[in-house]
Amino acid sequence: MIVIGITGPTGAGKTTALNQLEALGGCVLDADAVYHQLLEEDGELRRALESRFGPLTGADGSFDRKKLGGVVFHDRAAMADLNAIVTPYIDRALKARLAAAEQEGRPAAAIDAIRLVENGLAGLCDATLAVTAPAEVRVARIMAREGIPEEYARARVAAQQSDEFYRSACGYTLVNDCATAEEFGRNARTLLERILQEHKGR
């Protein structure tokens, strides 16, 4: 089974590329979704986080992600500590899911992670793909998708890594400057088929 790490800034079109991999028989592992599931279900992880950041459990017993976010989003050292704590748990969970996908006979799996490179998850992958798009396209897409004002959308785009970071960190790059989603989907499928062919039998 070939494992492809797919990353890139928000609004670039990663979901379209991931959908094309699923159409080719692959499975998609969303690192954010895995992280959120671990926060709810892994008592060991929650205890490790509360040891560093203090009480993070709400009155109903659920994990208070907003409280954690309020601590780490404005403190780089706290964010670094958060990543150091959670990355080994996410890594272990992804490895288990990849093993299950291989047992199912999947030809490929994608790890979808905006911080694929920074958190070391690229090490789980046979190939890495950066999905990028012009900033103006991303701003418009984020505004339409999430119903947020332009100023907030621009701030989110500005806060993320540059396209050059993603291009230099990944083995393949897919630029989403297409006129339609259908055209981009076709381009994504063509590149994914090429990646699968190039890594077959390695």
Disulfide bonds with the S-S distance in Angstrom:
none
